[in-house]
Amino acid sequence: MTETKSRSPEFQLAAGAIGGLRQALFHDAFAYRPLPRLRTDAPMIRRLPKRVQERATWAVHAFVVLVALITFLLGISSTHHPLTQLVALFPAISVLMTLVRPVGAFWISLLLTPVTAVFGESGWPWGPVTFFAHLVVLIVVAARTDRRTAAWMWGLTVLLGVAMEYLVWRPGPTTFGMALTSAFALLVVSMVQIRRDAEREVTVQRTVTAVERDRRTLLEERTTIARELHDVVAHHMSVVAIQAEAAPYRVENPPPELEQAFVTIRENAVAALTELRRVLGVVRAEDYQAPDAPQPTLAQLDRLLANVGEAGLPTEKTITGAVRELPQGVELSAYRIIQEALSNTLRHAPGATAKVEIGYVLGGLGLRVVNGPPTGPVKPSPGAGHGITGMRERVAMLDGNMTADATTEGGYEITVFIPVQAGSEPREQADVA
């Protein structure tokens, strides 16, 4: 029997702390990590003139270089001794290193603190220049890494200060000031990082939500189309079944082969209708009820235009070409496209007028719905774009083409072409209403 020994919670806590320290400050400490430029769409930069935006992306780099220069000038101005002036170059170098090797810059600044305290300016363990330079390094490195790294840098900084003040017999008053000032600065940096991470998470969540909303809208539109086509196809299959059952009685003494053929036709139509209802039944909502009347066609377009006219949208209809009866799916989709386009006009362009053009051509059916600019106040609508999605789905289902874009007059135009096989007879002549 083997006995397993579990680690104590204290040991696990210490091991986790050491692992975090190693990952934050020792793993690839001197790796080359150049500071990226600011984006041109940043809040402050995008307000600048176009010709200045490209240069403004280097603002953080320029600021760090300026701080390093100020650090160096302060160091050499505090003394006239050549060795001391040379030592004053070290804090400026550590500030510059934050641009390319941030964690390494912290280690350089930390390890050079005793050197500059012994050979450089007055002050133990931090003089004015090294205090300023190390504080800048902490801020820049914390802004470039994460909050855990900032906490470890602050702890090591305080630990070095305590060691230099009390373990080395030369007490000084600057450790408390460094601990307090750096803690406040790193706290501000951490708060900015938390806010930035929260804004980034909100942006990502909004993007995901928008994608999911578009996907849900697309599925809803496809579900609606499937329901309507189910009703159309079910009607046709029912007619086939009924006609196949009644056909033998229309002929006197039909041969058995013909009767059997009609029986087979009826059985296949009923079976197809059953399977169709079974498969497409999944797209029906629980509260969905099949329409009592047949699905609308272009023959009912005048009633639709009269309804939108009563709602405050004067509409002019123009039909060109030889009007003919089209497949019911094409008629239904054309009617729904016009209906949705006029509904969008009522919703997004109050007070405008609209034109509906229908063109019967040899290769198919052309539609054009255009509205003028709104003359009344436009209320924001959270569902903007969903109607366009449904229209595109209907057109794509019929292998057609669709364009939707704003007009130069401030209105909106939708053009659709639906290919239809030739062979339908003209129903009536073109008219203008």
N, C-alpha and C positions, 0 to 999 in steps of 0.2 A: 504494500500500500504506500503510495506516494503522498506526502504532505505538502500542500501548497501554502506558502507564506504570503499573505497580502501586505502590501505596503501601508504604512500608517497615513492618515490624512495629512499630517504635517509634512511627511516626506514627499507625498504627491504634490502638495502645494509648493514646496521648495523646488521640486524638479520642474514643475510647470513654470515657475518664475524664472529659473535659470534658462529653461528652453526659450521662453519669451525674450529674455535678454539676448541670448545668442542669435535668435532670428532677427531681432530688431537692430542690433548694433554690431554684431560680429559677422553675420553671414553676408559675404560680398560687400564688406564695408567700404572698400575703395573702388567699387564698380563704377564704370563710366555711365552716368545718368544725366545727360544735359537737360537743363531747364527748358521746357517747351515754351514757345511763344504764345502770347495771348491770341485768342480767336478774334477775327474781325467782327463777329457778331456779339462780342461781349457787350454788356450794357453800357459801359462808358465809352468804348471805342466806336460803336456803331453810330453814336451821336456826332462824331467828328466828321469833318469833310472827307470825301473819298480819297483825295490825294495824301491825306495825313494818316489814314487808317493803317496802311501797311507799315509805316514807321512806328506807329503807336504800339504795335504788337511787341516791340522790343522794350517796352517801358520798364518792366520788372528787371530785365538785364541791366538796363542803363541805371536804374536805381541802386542795384547791388554794387555795380562798379563805382558809382558816386560815393556810396557809403564806404567802400574800401579805400578810395582816395582820401576821403575825410579822415578815416582812421589813421592812415599813414601820415598825413600832414599834421594831425594832432600829436602823433608819436614823435616825429622829428622836431616839432616846435617846442616840446617840453624839455629838451636837453640839447646840449651842443657837443656831447661826447660822441665820437664816431661809432664806438661799439654799441652805445645805447641807441643811436639812430638806426644802426643795422638791425638790432633786436626789434625795434619798432616796426620793421617791415613784416614780421611774422603774423601779427594779428590781421593786417590787411590781406595777407596771402590766404589766411583761413577764411576770411569773408569771401574772397574771390572764388575759393574752391567750392562754395555752396552752389555755384552755377553748374558744375560738372560732376562733382563727387560729394554729395551732401553729407552722408554719414561720415565719410573720411574727413571732411572739413570739421565736423564736431570733434573727432578724435585729435586732430591736429591742434585745434584751439584749446582743447582740454589739457593735452600733454605739454603744450608750450606755456601754459599758465605758470608753472614753477620757474621756467626759464626766464620769462619776461619779468617775473617778480624778483628774481635774484639779480639779473644782469641789466634789467631795464629800468623803468620808471619807478618812482616811489609808490608805496602802497602794498599791503600784504593781506590776502593773497592776490587781490585784484586791484590794479591801479585804475585810474579813470579811463585810459585808452583800452586796456584789456577788458575791463568791465563792459565798456560799450561794444567792443568787437565780439566778445563771447555772447553777449545778449542778442546781437544781430544774428550771429550764427545759430543760436537756439531757435530764434523766431523763423528764420528762413528754412532751416532743416525741418522743423516741426510742420511748417506749411507744406513742405514737399513730401513728407512721409505720412505718419498717422499719429493718433493720440497715444498709442502704446509706446512708440518710439520717443515721443515728447516726454512722457512720464519717466522713462528710463534715463533720458538725457538730463532731466532736472535732478533726479536722484543722484546720479554720478557727479553732477556739478556740485551739489550740496555736500556730498561725501568728500570730494576733493578739498573743498573749502574748509570743512571741519578738520580733516586730517592735517592740512597745512597750518591751521590756527592752533590746534591743541596737541597734535602728535609732535609737531615741530615746535620747539619752544620760541615761538615768535607770534604772539597773539595779534590779531588785527580785527577791525570792525566791519569788514566788507562782506563776509559770508552771509550774514543775516540780510544785508541789503540785496545781495545777488539772489538769495533764495526767495525773498519776498517779491522783488521786481520780476524775476524770471517766471515765478509762479503765476503772477498776474498776466504777463505777456503770453505765456503758453496757454493760460485759460482762455484768453481772448481768441487766440488762434484756434483752439479746440472748438470753441463755440461757433466760429466762422466755418470750420470744417463740418461740424454737425449740421449747421444750416444748409451748407452747400450739398452735403450728402442727402439731406431731406428733400431739397429741391430737385436733385437729380432723380431720387426715387419717385417723387411725385410726377416728374416728367415722364419717366419710364412707365409708371402706372397709367398715366393719361394716354400714352401711346398704345399700351396694351389694351386699355379700355376702348380706345377709338377703333383699334383693329378688330376687337371682339364685337363691338357694336356694328361695324361695317359687315362683319361676317354674319352676325345674327340677322341684320337687315337683308343681306343677300339670301340667306336661307328662307326668311319669311317671304320674300318676293318669289323665290322659286316654289315655295309651298303654295302660294296663292295661284301661281300659273299652273301648277300641277293639279290643283283642285278644279280650276276652270276647265282645263283640257280633259280632266277625268270626266266631267259632266258632258263635254262635247262628244268624246269618244264613246262614253256609255250610251248616249242617245243614239249615235249611229249604229252601234252594235245591237241595241234593242230593236231598231228598225230592221236590220238585217235578219235577226231572228224571227221577228213577226212576219216579214215578207216571205221568208223561207218556209214558214209553217203554213201560210195561206196560199202559196203558189200552186200546190197540187190541185186545189179546189177551183182554180181559175181555168183549168184545162180539163176537157171532157175525156174520160178514160185515159189518164196519163200512164205511160209504161212504168213498170215496177222500178226499172233502173232510174228513171227521173224522180220518182217518189223517194227512192233511197238516197239519191243525191241531195234532194232538198232536206231530208231528215238529217243527213250528215252535215249539211251547211248550218242548219239550225243548232245541232248539238255543238258544233265547233264555235258558233257565235255565242251561245250561252256559256260554254266553258271559258272562252276568252273573256267574256264580260265578268264572270265570277273571279277569274284570276286577276283581272284588272282592278276590280273593287278590293280584292284581298291585298294586292301589292300597294296600291295607291291609298288604301285606307289608313296607312300609317301617317300620312301627311294631313289628315283631317284632325282638327282640334276636337276636344270632347264636346265643346259647345257649338261646333260647326253644324249648320243646317244647310242642306242642299237648296238652291234657289227653286222657287215654284215656277218661275217663268224661264224660257230658254235664255241662254247667254246672249248678250246684245251683239249686234252687228252694225255695220255702217248704215244700214237702213234706218236705225234708230238715232242717227247722229243729230237730226234736227231737234229732237226732243232734248238731247243733251245741251245743244247750243241755246235752246230756249231757257233751260234751267240756269245755266251760267249767266245768261243775260238778265234774268230776274235777280240773280245774286250780285249784279253790278259790273258784269264784264261783257260789254258789247262785242260781239264776234261776227266776223264776216267769213262766209264759207264759199270756196271756189272749187269747182270740180272740172277737171279737164280730161279729155280722152273718152273712149267709149266705155260707159259704165257696164260692168258685168259682175256676175255673181262669183265670188272668190271662195276658196275653201274656208270652212267655218273657223278654223284656227287662225287663219290670216285675218278674217273679218273681226274676230274677237280681239286679237292683239292690236290691230289698228285702232279699234274703238277705245281700248284701254289706254293706249299711248296718247291719243288725243285727249281723253278724259283726264289723265294725269298731268299732261302739259297745261291744260286749262286750269286745273286745280292749283298747280304751282303758280300760275299767273295770279289767280285770286289771292293766294297766300303771300306771295313775295312782291307783287307789283299792283297794289291797290290803286284803283282809278285808271288803269291802263286799258287799252283796247287790244284786241287780238284778231289774227287772221288764221284761218285753217284752209290749207290747200291740199287737195287730194288729186293725184294724177294717176289715171289708169293707162299704163303703157304696155307694150307688147310683152316685155320681160317681167313685169311685176307691178307693184303698187308703190307709188311715191307719196310721202306725207311731208307737210311742212306746217309747223305751228310757230308763229312769231307774234310777240307782243311788244308794245311800246314801253316807254319808261314809266315808272309809277308817278302818279300825281298826288298821292296821299302819303301819310306817314307809314313807313315800313316797320312792322313789328318784328323783332328777332324771333326766329323759329328754330327750335333745337333739332327738328327733323330735316333740315335742309340737306338735299342731295340724295335722300332715300328714294324719291320718285324717279330721279334720273337713273338710279341703279335698277329699279324695276323695269323701266323702259329699255335699258340696254339688255337686260336679261331676255325680255320678250323678242327683241330684234335678233339677238344672238341665237336664240332657239330656232328662229326661222332662217338662219344663215343670211341675215340682212346686214345693212350698214346704217350707222347712226352717228350724227354729229350734234353736239349741243354746245353753244357758245353765246357769249353776249354780243349784241349788235353795237354798231358805232353810235346809234342814237340813244343808247342806254337801256335798251330792252333785252330780250332773250329770244333765241331762235333754235328750234329743234327740227332737224331734217332726217327723214328715215326713208330707206328704200328696202322693200321686202320682195325678194324674187318669187315669182309665181309662174308655174308652167302654163304655157299657152293652151288654149282649147276651150275656154269658157265663152259662152255666147254673150253678146251685149244685152244688158237688161234695160237700159234707157240711155238717153243722150245726155251729154254734159249739161250742167246747169250752174247757175251762179245765184247764190242766196245771200 
